[in-house]
């Protein structure tokens, strides 16, 4: 699946839509331009687009229960993205932000959800890394570009905001 502005968003299921939207927007820095509370939400971070679906939502006008559904199981999703190094850097800063907890003071409780090493170049020529969301869904992000860290950054974008034409 290609995470370009014209590609459909990747569908990710969640047992608790409100919690998942809060995690993606408040922790990871995604924008949520559209939402039907309790049913689905569209999330965007640069060219990366996700559609969260509540998997226990009561059947209504927009959705129907999945026949034989017995509950939620996390899934793995493969997404092709551009500017994977900038995307990883943005997400890494987001998960490393400390937050105050009543038990241990300030800590970064989300840091383990994203590898610190950054995207890894695979033998087949793709840059890849994985992000785990609050429900255990794994987003396996892939970039087929030939740019390497240490080389001049691609002129197109250096941050997810710049990739979508923002500041």
Secondary structure, DSSP 4 states (H G I P E B T S, - for coil): -B-STTSPPEEEEES-HHHHHHIIIIIS--EEEEEETTTEEEEEETTEEEEEEETTPPP-SS--PPTT--S----EEEEE-S-HHHHHHHHHHHHH--EEETTTEEE-TTGGGB-TT--EE-TTS-EEEEEE-TTS-EEEEEE-----TTSPPPTT-SSHHHHTT--
